């Protein structure tokens, strides 16, 4: 299922670029985006599928968790400089609090 999802998703991106429904990332050409899609197509993706909700209330409840406070909460930001952002997060693999430092562009 992972390969099918990955193939359909990347094919949709390519088709969107071809038809003009999608535009390339700023400072990237359509060909550079297609090259990136090709590179991503060779990597394994982790797809998590769950049983479909029978009603919209479940979906709204699920999305509300993210909309309410965003994916990263204010208290997770450790420091912000002119060049980098450092934040904490809980790793699902190690079950421990970990820290990450990214440039502004990479963070966004």
LOVEX-848655 format. One record per atom (N, C-alpha, C, O): residue number from 1; x, y, z; atom name; residue in three letters. Coordinates in nm, 4 decimals, decimal comma, m for minus. Example, Ala and Ser with C-alpha at 12.3 -4.5 7.8 and 13.67 -1.06 7.14 Angstrom:
2
1_1,3190_m0,5690_0,7800_N_ALA .
1_1,2300_m0,4500_0,7800_CA_ALA .
1_1,3200_m0,3300_0,7800_C_ALA .
1_1,4236_m0,3319_0,8465_O_ALA .
2_1,2850_m0,2250_0,7080_N_SER .
2_1,3670_m0,1060_0,7140_CA_SER .
2_1,2900_0,0030_0,7870_C_SER .
2_1,3409_0,1138_0,8039_O_SER .
//
This chain:
108
1_0,0828_m0,1188_0,0000_N_UNK .
1_0,0000_0,0000_0,0000_CA_UNK .
1_0,0872_0,1252_0,0000_C_UNK .
1_0,0525_0,2256_m0,0622_O_UNK .
2_0,2017_0,1189_0,0705_N_UNK .
2_0,2902_0,2349_0,0781_CA_UNK .
2_0,3375_0,2750_m0,0616_C_UNK .
2_0,3399_0,3936_m0,0946_O_UNK .
3_0,3754_0,1760_m0,1446_N_UNK .
3_0,4250_0,2052_m0,2790_CA_UNK .
3_0,3155_0,2668_m0,3660_C_UNK .
3_0,3418_0,3574_m0,4451_O_UNK .
4_0,1949_0,2179_m0,3512_N_UNK .
4_0,0825_0,2708_m0,4301_CA_UNK .
4_0,0552_0,4154_m0,3914_C_UNK .
4_0,0405_0,5015_m0,4781_O_UNK .
5_0,0483_0,4427_m0,2599_N_UNK .
5_0,0244_0,5790_m0,2131_CA_UNK .
5_0,1338_0,6717_m0,2630_C_UNK .
5_0,1052_0,7790_m0,3160_O_UNK .
6_0,2589_0,6308_m0,2463_N_UNK .
6_0,3725_0,7130_m0,2879_CA_UNK .
6_0,3647_0,7416_m0,4375_C_UNK .
6_0,3834_0,8556_m0,4798_O_UNK .
7_0,3375_0,6396_m0,5172_N_UNK .
7_0,3288_0,6568_m0,6617_CA_UNK .
7_0,2171_0,7508_m0,7029_C_UNK .
7_0,2368_0,8384_m0,7871_O_UNK .
8_0,0988_0,7328_m0,6433_N_UNK .
8_m0,0161_0,8181_m0,6768_CA_UNK .
8_0,0089_0,9628_m0,6337_C_UNK .
8_m0,0231_1,0565_m0,7069_O_UNK .
9_0,0663_0,9801_m0,5148_N_UNK .
9_0,0925_1,1135_m0,4620_CA_UNK .
9_0,1913_1,1884_m0,5518_C_UNK .
9_0,1667_1,3027_m0,5905_O_UNK .
10_0,3026_1,1235_m0,5843_N_UNK .
10_0,4042_1,1885_m0,6676_CA_UNK .
10_0,3542_1,2100_m0,8103_C_UNK .
10_0,3885_1,3101_m0,8732_O_UNK .
11_0,2733_1,1169_m0,8623_N_UNK .
11_0,2142_1,1348_m0,9948_CA_UNK .
11_0,1206_1,2558_m0,9951_C_UNK .
11_0,1141_1,3297_m1,0933_O_UNK .
12_0,0484_1,2754_m0,8850_N_UNK .
12_m0,0396_1,3919_m0,8735_CA_UNK .
12_0,0387_1,5221_m0,8755_C_UNK .
12_m0,0054_1,6201_m0,9355_O_UNK .
13_0,1529_1,5240_m0,8112_N_UNK .
13_0,2383_1,6439_m0,8122_CA_UNK .
13_0,2875_1,6714_m0,9534_C_UNK .
13_0,2804_1,7844_m1,0017_O_UNK .
14_0,3375_1,5672_m1,0193_N_UNK .
14_0,3863_1,5839_m1,1573_CA_UNK .
14_0,2751_1,6341_m1,2501_C_UNK .
14_0,2969_1,7243_m1,3310_O_UNK .
15_0,1576_1,5757_m1,2377_N_UNK .
15_0,0443_1,6147_m1,3219_CA_UNK .
15_0,0035_1,7597_m1,2945_C_UNK .
15_m0,0265_1,8351_m1,3871_O_UNK .
16_0,0026_1,7978_m1,1662_N_UNK .
16_m0,0315_1,9350_m1,1293_CA_UNK .
16_0,0651_2,0361_m1,1871_C_UNK .
16_0,0241_2,1443_m1,2292_O_UNK .
17_0,1946_2,0018_m1,1898_N_UNK .
17_0,2943_2,0906_m1,2503_CA_UNK .
17_0,2713_2,1007_m1,4011_C_UNK .
17_0,2821_2,2082_m1,4600_O_UNK .
18_0,2398_1,9875_m1,4615_N_UNK .
18_0,2191_1,9827_m1,6068_CA_UNK .
18_0,0980_2,0653_m1,6499_C_UNK .
18_0,1029_2,1352_m1,7511_O_UNK .
19_m0,0109_2,0570_m1,5728_N_UNK .
19_m0,1342_2,1273_m1,6086_CA_UNK .
19_m0,1367_2,2716_m1,5591_C_UNK .
19_m0,2216_2,3505_m1,6009_O_UNK .
20_m0,0439_2,3060_m1,4703_N_UNK .
20_m0,0419_2,4410_m1,4157_CA_UNK .
20_m0,1264_2,4571_m1,2904_C_UNK .
20_m0,1374_2,5677_m1,2374_O_UNK .
21_m0,1867_2,3479_m1,2417_N_UNK .
21_m0,2639_2,3546_m1,1172_CA_UNK .
21_m0,1724_2,3748_m0,9967_C_UNK .
21_m0,2148_2,4298_m0,8951_O_UNK .
22_m0,0471_2,3306_m1,0076_N_UNK .
22_0,0536_2,3523_m0,9034_CA_UNK .
22_0,1655_2,4367_m0,9624_C_UNK .
22_0,1935_2,4293_m1,0821_O_UNK .
23_0,2286_2,5159_m0,8790_N_UNK .
23_0,3442_2,5913_m0,9243_CA_UNK .
23_0,4647_2,5447_m0,8440_C_UNK .
23_0,4509_2,5020_m0,7294_O_UNK .
24_0,5823_2,5531_m0,9041_N_UNK .
24_0,7049_2,5070_m0,8392_CA_UNK .
24_0,7359_2,5934_m0,7171_C_UNK .
24_0,6920_2,7078_m0,7061_O_UNK .
25_0,8115_2,5357_m0,6279_N_UNK .
25_0,8582_2,6058_m0,5087_CA_UNK .
25_0,9365_2,7295_m0,5537_C_UNK .
25_1,0053_2,7264_m0,6558_O_UNK .
26_0,9257_2,8367_m0,4778_N_UNK .
26_0,9971_2,9595_m0,5122_CA_UNK .
26_1,1457_2,9285_m0,5329_C_UNK .
26_1,2054_2,8552_m0,4540_O_UNK .
27_1,2032_2,9824_m0,6355_N_UNK .
27_1,3442_2,9639_m0,6725_CA_UNK .
27_1,3747_2,8229_m0,7223_C_UNK .
27_1,4918_2,7867_m0,7337_O_UNK .
28_1,2729_2,7425_m0,7523_N_UNK .
28_1,2930_2,6079_m0,8078_CA_UNK .
28_1,2164_2,5973_m0,9391_C_UNK .
28_1,1045_2,6473_m0,9509_O_UNK .
29_1,2760_2,5333_m1,0353_N_UNK .
29_1,2077_2,5126_m1,1634_CA_UNK .
29_1,1195_2,3890_m1,1519_C_UNK .
29_1,1342_2,3088_m1,0596_O_UNK .
30_1,0277_2,3750_m1,2471_N_UNK .
30_0,9436_2,2547_m1,2499_CA_UNK .
30_1,0306_2,1299_m1,2568_C_UNK .
30_1,0017_2,0298_m1,1912_O_UNK .
31_1,1385_2,1360_m1,3370_N_UNK .
31_1,2261_2,0194_m1,3519_CA_UNK .
31_1,2949_1,9847_m1,2203_C_UNK .
31_1,3123_1,8667_m1,1899_O_UNK .
32_1,3342_2,0843_m1,1418_N_UNK .
32_1,3971_2,0581_m1,0121_CA_UNK .
32_1,2977_1,9901_m0,9172_C_UNK .
32_1,3357_1,9018_m0,8403_O_UNK .
33_1,1718_2,0310_m0,9227_N_UNK .
33_1,0693_1,9682_m0,8393_CA_UNK .
33_1,0465_1,8244_m0,8849_C_UNK .
33_1,0320_1,7349_m0,8016_O_UNK .
34_1,0434_1,8013_m1,0156_N_UNK .
34_1,0274_1,6654_m1,0673_CA_UNK .
34_1,1463_1,5790_m1,0252_C_UNK .
34_1,1284_1,4629_m0,9883_O_UNK .
35_1,2669_1,6345_m1,0306_N_UNK .
35_1,3852_1,5607_m0,9849_CA_UNK .
35_1,3731_1,5245_m0,8376_C_UNK .
35_1,4098_1,4142_m0,7970_O_UNK .
36_1,3214_1,6176_m0,7575_N_UNK .
36_1,2994_1,5896_m0,6160_CA_UNK .
36_1,1966_1,4780_m0,5990_C_UNK .
36_1,2147_1,3892_m0,5157_O_UNK .
37_1,0893_1,4821_m0,6769_N_UNK .
37_0,9886_1,3754_m0,6713_CA_UNK .
37_1,0498_1,2400_m0,7056_C_UNK .
37_1,0190_1,1391_m0,6420_O_UNK .
38_1,1373_1,2385_m0,8072_N_UNK .
38_1,2048_1,1138_m0,8443_CA_UNK .
38_1,2905_1,0616_m0,7296_C_UNK .
38_1,2936_0,9417_m0,7022_O_UNK .
39_1,3601_1,1539_m0,6628_N_UNK .
39_1,4442_1,1152_m0,5491_CA_UNK .
39_1,3578_1,0608_m0,4351_C_UNK .
39_1,3910_0,9591_m0,3743_O_UNK .
40_1,2468_1,1293_m0,4068_N_UNK .
40_1,1564_1,0845_m0,3003_CA_UNK .
40_1,0894_0,9523_m0,3348_C_UNK .
40_1,0539_0,8750_m0,2458_O_UNK .
41_1,0720_0,9264_m0,4638_N_UNK .
41_1,0107_0,8019_m0,5077_CA_UNK .
41_1,0975_0,6804_m0,4808_C_UNK .
41_1,0481_0,5677_m0,4791_O_UNK .
42_1,2266_0,7027_m0,4599_N_UNK .
42_1,3183_0,5917_m0,4315_CA_UNK .
42_1,3337_0,5652_m0,2818_C_UNK .
42_1,3968_0,4671_m0,2424_O_UNK .
43_1,2772_0,6509_m0,1997_N_UNK .
43_1,2858_0,6330_m0,0542_CA_UNK .
43_1,1621_0,5610_m0,0028_C_UNK .
43_1,0549_0,5691_m0,0628_O_UNK .
44_1,1778_0,4906_0,1087_N_UNK .
44_1,0624_0,4280_0,1730_CA_UNK .
44_0,9838_0,5337_0,2491_C_UNK .
44_1,0423_0,6191_0,3156_O_UNK .
45_0,8539_0,5282_0,2398_N_UNK .
45_0,7655_0,6179_0,3131_CA_UNK .
45_0,6946_0,5363_0,4190_C_UNK .
45_0,6673_0,4180_0,3987_O_UNK .
46_0,6646_0,5982_0,5314_N_UNK .
46_0,5855_0,5330_0,6353_CA_UNK .
46_0,4448_0,5907_0,6279_C_UNK .
46_0,4238_0,7096_0,6520_O_UNK .
47_0,3505_0,5066_0,5950_N_UNK .
47_0,2114_0,5485_0,5820_CA_UNK .
47_0,1324_0,4842_0,6949_C_UNK .
47_0,1356_0,3624_0,7127_O_UNK .
48_0,0621_0,5665_0,7704_N_UNK .
48_m0,0190_0,5160_0,8814_CA_UNK .
48_m0,1657_0,5284_0,8436_C_UNK .
48_m0,2175_0,6388_0,8268_O_UNK .
49_m0,2310_0,4158_0,8306_N_UNK .
49_m0,3723_0,4158_0,7930_CA_UNK .
49_m0,4560_0,3684_0,9108_C_UNK .
49_m0,4187_0,2748_0,9815_O_UNK .
50_m0,5660_0,4321_0,9303_N_UNK .
50_m0,6583_0,3934_1,0367_CA_UNK .
50_m0,7958_0,3690_0,9764_C_UNK .
50_m0,8245_0,4101_0,8639_O_UNK .
51_m0,8785_0,3027_1,0520_N_UNK .
51_m1,0145_0,2759_1,0073_CA_UNK .
51_m1,0872_0,4090_0,9832_C_UNK .
51_m1,0728_0,5033_1,0610_O_UNK .
52_m1,1636_0,4153_0,8770_N_UNK .
52_m1,2343_0,5389_0,8412_CA_UNK .
52_m1,3352_0,5772_0,9492_C_UNK .
52_m1,4001_0,4910_1,0083_O_UNK .
53_m1,3474_0,7067_0,9738_N_UNK .
53_m1,4490_0,7559_1,0663_CA_UNK .
53_m1,5859_0,7401_1,0024_C_UNK .
53_m1,6014_0,7597_0,8819_O_UNK .
54_m1,6832_0,7055_1,0816_N_UNK .
54_m1,8187_0,6889_1,0306_CA_UNK .
54_m1,8943_0,8208_1,0252_C_UNK .
54_m1,9993_0,8301_0,9616_O_UNK .
55_m1,8413_0,9223_1,0916_N_UNK .
55_m1,9104_1,0515_1,0943_CA_UNK .
55_m1,8072_1,1645_1,1005_C_UNK .
55_m1,6922_1,1422_1,1381_O_UNK .
56_m1,8480_1,2821_1,0644_N_UNK .
56_m1,7598_1,3981_1,0612_CA_UNK .
56_m1,7130_1,4447_1,1980_C_UNK .
56_m1,6096_1,5106_1,2080_O_UNK .
57_m1,7867_1,4121_1,3038_N_UNK .
57_m1,7507_1,4582_1,4376_CA_UNK .
57_m1,6114_1,4057_1,4758_C_UNK .
57_m1,5324_1,4786_1,5358_O_UNK .
58_m1,5814_1,2815_1,4419_N_UNK .
58_m1,4504_1,2238_1,4738_CA_UNK .
58_m1,3383_1,2952_1,4016_C_UNK .
58_m1,2325_1,3199_1,4595_O_UNK .
59_m1,3603_1,3281_1,2772_N_UNK .
59_m1,2595_1,3991_1,1988_CA_UNK .
59_m1,2376_1,5387_1,2566_C_UNK .
59_m1,1237_1,5829_1,2713_O_UNK .
60_m1,3458_1,6075_1,2891_N_UNK .
60_m1,3355_1,7422_1,3462_CA_UNK .
60_m1,2599_1,7385_1,4786_C_UNK .
60_m1,1788_1,8270_1,5059_O_UNK .
61_m1,2851_1,6388_1,5598_N_UNK .
61_m1,2179_1,6237_1,6892_CA_UNK .
61_m1,0677_1,6014_1,6686_C_UNK .
61_m0,9851_1,6606_1,7381_O_UNK .
62_m1,0341_1,5163_1,5733_N_UNK .
62_m0,8940_1,4877_1,5428_CA_UNK .
62_m0,8210_1,6136_1,4956_C_UNK .
62_m0,7118_1,6437_1,5438_O_UNK .
63_m0,8810_1,6868_1,4018_N_UNK .
63_m0,8176_1,8070_1,3482_CA_UNK .
63_m0,8109_1,9200_1,4504_C_UNK .
63_m0,7183_2,0009_1,4472_O_UNK .
64_m0,9079_1,9260_1,5404_N_UNK .
64_m0,9124_2,0329_1,6408_CA_UNK .
64_m0,7881_2,0336_1,7277_C_UNK .
64_m0,7436_2,1398_1,7715_O_UNK .
65_m0,7318_1,9169_1,7532_N_UNK .
65_m0,6098_1,9102_1,8356_CA_UNK .
65_m0,4960_1,9892_1,7722_C_UNK .
65_m0,4162_2,0511_1,8425_O_UNK .
66_m0,4885_1,9871_1,6396_N_UNK .
66_m0,3809_2,0560_1,5698_CA_UNK .
66_m0,4127_2,2027_1,5462_C_UNK .
66_m0,3237_2,2873_1,5540_O_UNK .
67_m0,5370_2,2333_1,5178_N_UNK .
67_m0,5763_2,3704_1,4893_CA_UNK .
67_m0,5697_2,4557_1,6153_C_UNK .
67_m0,5284_2,5716_1,6106_O_UNK .
68_m0,6101_2,3987_1,7262_N_UNK .
68_m0,6197_2,4717_1,8517_CA_UNK .
68_m0,4874_2,5352_1,8926_C_UNK .
68_m0,4845_2,6522_1,9308_O_UNK .
69_m0,3786_2,4604_1,8852_N_UNK .
69_m0,2524_2,5158_1,9312_CA_UNK .
69_m0,1394_2,5014_1,8324_C_UNK .
69_m0,0276_2,5451_1,8598_O_UNK .
70_m0,1652_2,4424_1,7207_N_UNK .
70_m0,0600_2,4201_1,6221_CA_UNK .
70_0,0192_2,2945_1,6534_C_UNK .
70_0,0038_2,2347_1,7599_O_UNK .
71_0,1022_2,2562_1,5615_N_UNK .
71_0,1815_2,1347_1,5769_CA_UNK .
71_0,2897_2,1519_1,6834_C_UNK .
71_0,3240_2,0565_1,7531_O_UNK .
72_0,3429_2,2720_1,6959_N_UNK .
72_0,4452_2,3002_1,7971_CA_UNK .
72_0,3910_2,4081_1,8891_C_UNK .
72_0,3504_2,5150_1,8437_O_UNK .
73_0,3906_2,3801_2,0163_N_UNK .
73_0,3395_2,4745_2,1161_CA_UNK .
73_0,4476_2,5760_2,1538_C_UNK .
73_0,5666_2,5490_2,1383_O_UNK .
74_0,4062_2,6916_2,2029_N_UNK .
74_0,4994_2,7984_2,2401_CA_UNK .
74_0,6059_2,7509_2,3391_C_UNK .
74_0,7225_2,7885_2,3276_O_UNK .
75_0,5660_2,6681_2,4364_N_UNK .
75_0,6613_2,6261_2,5395_CA_UNK .
75_0,7709_2,5334_2,4850_C_UNK .
75_0,8703_2,5094_2,5537_O_UNK .
76_0,7544_2,4815_2,3637_N_UNK .
76_0,8547_2,3935_2,3051_CA_UNK .
76_0,9718_2,4705_2,2443_C_UNK .
76_1,0785_2,4130_2,2225_O_UNK .
77_0,9535_2,5990_2,2167_N_UNK .
77_1,0609_2,6787_2,1601_CA_UNK .
77_1,1619_2,7108_2,2690_C_UNK .
77_1,1281_2,7714_2,3707_O_UNK .
78_1,2862_2,6698_2,2468_N_UNK .
78_1,3931_2,6904_2,3447_CA_UNK .
78_1,4623_2,8236_2,3177_C_UNK .
78_1,4798_2,9050_2,4084_O_UNK .
79_1,5016_2,8453_2,1919_N_UNK .
79_1,5678_2,9708_2,1576_CA_UNK .
79_1,5474_3,0017_2,0100_C_UNK .
79_1,5273_2,9129_1,9271_O_UNK .
80_1,5534_3,1322_1,9805_N_UNK .
80_1,5431_3,1785_1,8429_CA_UNK .
80_1,6469_3,2874_1,8230_C_UNK .
80_1,6467_3,3884_1,8934_O_UNK .
81_1,7351_3,2663_1,7269_N_UNK .
81_1,8363_3,3672_1,6946_CA_UNK .
81_1,8046_3,4214_1,5556_C_UNK .
81_1,7034_3,3855_1,4955_O_UNK .
82_1,8910_3,5070_1,5059_N_UNK .
82_1,8696_3,5619_1,3721_CA_UNK .
82_1,8846_3,4551_1,2639_C_UNK .
82_1,8377_3,4736_1,1516_O_UNK .
83_1,9497_3,3437_1,2970_N_UNK .
83_1,9762_3,2417_1,1953_CA_UNK .
83_1,9116_3,1060_1,2242_C_UNK .
83_1,8873_3,0289_1,1314_O_UNK .
84_1,8830_3,0753_1,3524_N_UNK .
84_1,8344_2,9411_1,3859_CA_UNK .
84_1,7220_2,9425_1,4888_C_UNK .
84_1,7021_3,0390_1,5626_O_UNK .
85_1,6501_2,8320_1,4902_N_UNK .
85_1,5451_2,8079_1,5892_CA_UNK .
85_1,5768_2,6752_1,6570_C_UNK .
85_1,6097_2,5773_1,5899_O_UNK .
86_1,5672_2,6715_1,7887_N_UNK .
86_1,5888_2,5475_1,8634_CA_UNK .
86_1,4600_2,5173_1,9388_C_UNK .
86_1,4035_2,6049_2,0042_O_UNK .
87_1,4138_2,3924_1,9292_N_UNK .
87_1,2895_2,3529_1,9953_CA_UNK .
87_1,2985_2,2105_2,0465_C_UNK .
87_1,3850_2,1330_2,0054_O_UNK .
88_1,2082_2,1779_2,1363_N_UNK .
88_1,2040_2,0425_2,1917_CA_UNK .
88_1,0821_1,9696_2,1373_C_UNK .
88_0,9835_2,0318_2,0976_O_UNK .
89_1,0900_1,8382_2,1361_N_UNK .
89_0,9766_1,7557_2,0941_CA_UNK .
89_0,9907_1,6186_2,1590_C_UNK .
89_1,0990_1,5800_2,2030_O_UNK .
90_0,8824_1,5476_2,1641_N_UNK .
90_0,8841_1,4133_2,2216_CA_UNK .
90_0,8955_1,3126_2,1083_C_UNK .
90_0,8096_1,3068_2,0204_O_UNK .
91_1,0019_1,2334_2,1109_N_UNK .
91_1,0256_1,1349_2,0062_CA_UNK .
91_0,9333_1,0147_2,0259_C_UNK .
91_0,9234_0,9609_2,1362_O_UNK .
92_0,8669_0,9736_1,9200_N_UNK .
92_0,7810_0,8559_1,9263_CA_UNK .
92_0,8641_0,7281_1,9314_C_UNK .
92_0,8175_0,6257_1,9814_O_UNK .
93_0,9880_0,7335_1,8795_N_UNK .
93_1,0730_0,6161_1,8802_CA_UNK .
93_1,1349_0,5916_2,0177_C_UNK .
93_1,1280_0,4807_2,0705_O_UNK .
94_1,1952_0,6955_2,0753_N_UNK .
94_1,2660_0,6794_2,2035_CA_UNK .
94_1,1784_0,7089_2,3244_C_UNK .
94_1,2144_0,6742_2,4369_O_UNK .
95_1,0636_0,7728_2,3021_N_UNK .
95_0,9721_0,8141_2,4104_CA_UNK .
95_1,0376_0,9148_2,5048_C_UNK .
95_0,9977_0,9270_2,6206_O_UNK .
96_1,1387_0,9871_2,4549_N_UNK .
96_1,2082_1,0863_2,5363_CA_UNK .
96_1,1981_1,2235_2,4698_C_UNK .
96_1,1713_1,2345_2,3501_O_UNK .
97_1,2202_1,3275_2,5500_N_UNK .
97_1,2248_1,4629_2,4962_CA_UNK .
97_1,3572_1,4801_2,4234_C_UNK .
97_1,4637_1,4516_2,4782_O_UNK .
98_1,3495_1,5271_2,2992_N_UNK .
98_1,4690_1,5520_2,2201_CA_UNK .
98_1,4668_1,6964_2,1730_C_UNK .
98_1,3646_1,7644_2,1822_O_UNK .
99_1,5807_1,7426_2,1225_N_UNK .
99_1,5939_1,8816_2,0820_CA_UNK .
99_1,6419_1,8872_1,9377_C_UNK .
99_1,7148_1,7997_1,8910_O_UNK .
100_1,5994_1,9920_1,8685_N_UNK .
100_1,6393_2,0094_1,7294_CA_UNK .
100_1,6715_2,1552_1,7044_C_UNK .
100_1,6048_2,2438_1,7577_O_UNK .
101_1,7734_2,1808_1,6234_N_UNK .
101_1,8136_2,3158_1,5861_CA_UNK .
101_1,8106_2,3238_1,4340_C_UNK .
101_1,8773_2,2462_1,3655_O_UNK .
102_1,7322_2,4188_1,3816_N_UNK .
102_1,7161_2,4327_1,2373_CA_UNK .
102_1,7299_2,5775_1,1957_C_UNK .
102_1,7042_2,6689_1,2741_O_UNK .
103_1,7705_2,5976_1,0719_N_UNK .
103_1,7705_2,7328_1,0175_CA_UNK .
103_1,6239_2,7746_0,9997_C_UNK .
103_1,5347_2,6898_0,9974_O_UNK .
104_1,6002_2,9024_0,9874_N_UNK .
104_1,4624_2,9503_0,9700_CA_UNK .
104_1,3981_2,8879_0,8469_C_UNK .
104_1,2842_2,8414_0,8519_O_UNK .
105_1,4730_2,8872_0,7350_N_UNK .
105_1,4171_2,8320_0,6104_CA_UNK .
105_1,3855_2,6839_0,6256_C_UNK .
105_1,2815_2,6377_0,5785_O_UNK .
106_1,4729_2,6100_0,6899_N_UNK .
106_1,4509_2,4651_0,7086_CA_UNK .
106_1,3324_2,4411_0,8025_C_UNK .
106_1,2544_2,3482_0,7818_O_UNK .
107_1,3190_2,5241_0,9046_N_UNK .
107_1,2082_2,5103_0,9998_CA_UNK .
107_1,0735_2,5304_0,9295_C_UNK .
107_0,9793_2,4541_0,9508_O_UNK .
108_1,0662_2,6327_0,8468_N_UNK .
108_0,9420_2,6616_0,7759_CA_UNK .
108_0,9119_2,5522_0,6756_C_UNK .
108_0,8108_2,5587_0,6057_O_UNK .
//
